[in-house]
Amino acid sequence: MSNRKVQWRGATGNVYEYEIHGMDFNPQPGDYGNYIFARETPIGWYAVYIGQGELETRIRKHPTGKKASMRASHIHVHINNNDAQTRLAEAKDLRAAHNHASTTILFRPN
């Protein structure tokens, strides 16, 4: 578990707290949650890719995860073993606020 955390704000104004991990992060099998492949910049965080699901599969094995990891410097994780609807709503909210085609820069880590 990481001690570093960052808050990401969604389009709805909801704020979600994520743990900051290096690219060598290995999720526990069976853990579900939301994740962000992020790149640290001099002025904050840039979202490369925002996703949700079973973390080991999505981060380590999914083709999109492998491709996004080439442009990211860190993986931000919000463990959420609750229902898929909650995870999907969070991912949708964050994607709406942080369009991947934009240069949206986010909060500095706490």
N, C-alpha and C positions, 0 to 999 in steps of 0.2 A: 504494500500500500504506500502511496506517495504522500509526503507531507505538503508538497506544493499543490496549490489549488488556484483555479481561475474561475471567474464568473462570466458566462455568456448570456447575453440578453436576446430574447426572441422578439419577433415582430409584435407580439401581443403586449410586450413590456415585462413578461415573466422572465425571471433570472434563474439560471440553472448553474449549479456549482459542479465543476469537473475536477478530477485529479489529473495532474500533469505527469506523464510518464515519458521516458525515452523511447526511441524506436525499437528497442529490444524488449519492450513490455510483452509479457506472456500472460494473457488472461487465464483464469481458472476454467477448465471445461465445465459447461453448464451454467456459467454466469451470463446473465442477460443484461443489456443496458444500452445506453447511447454512447457514441464515440465521435470524436472529431480528429481527423488528421489535420494538424495545424503546423504552421511555419512561424517561428519566432522572428520578429523583425525588430529593428531598433526602437520602434514606437509602439509595439504591442504584438498581438497575435492575429494571424490571417488564417481563415478557415479554408483548407484545401478541399476537404470532403467531410460531410456530415452524414452519419448513418446510425442504424440501430439494429439490434438483434442479438443472437447468441455470439458473444464477443470473440471467442476463439476462432470460430468459423469466419465471421465477418472481417476480423482484423488480419488474421494470418493466412486464410485459405481462399477468400473470395477474390476474383480477378480485379475488381474495382479497388479493394483494399490494397492489393499488391501494387497497382498502378499509382494510387494516391500516395502510398508510402514513399515513392521516389521523389516527391515534391515536398514532403513534410519533414519537419525536424523533431516533432513530438506527437504523441497520441494523448488526447484528452479523453477521460473516461468518466461516465456517470453510471455506476452500477444501479440497475433498476430491474429487479426480478419480478416486478408486478406485471400486470397485463400488457399485452402488445399494444393495445389502443393508447395507453399512456405514453409508451415509448414512441409510437408513431406520431402522436400529437406534438411531443417535444421536438422530434426531428423536423417535422413540418414547420413548426414555429421558428426554429433556428434557421432552416433553409430560407424561409421567407425574409428573414432579417439580414442574412449574410449570403447574398447571391454569389455564387462561385465565379461569376464573370466580372464581379466588381472588385474593387481594391479596398473593401471594408476592413478596417483594422479594429481590433477588439481590445478588451481590457488588458492591462498589464497584470501579471500574476500577483497574488497577495503575498 
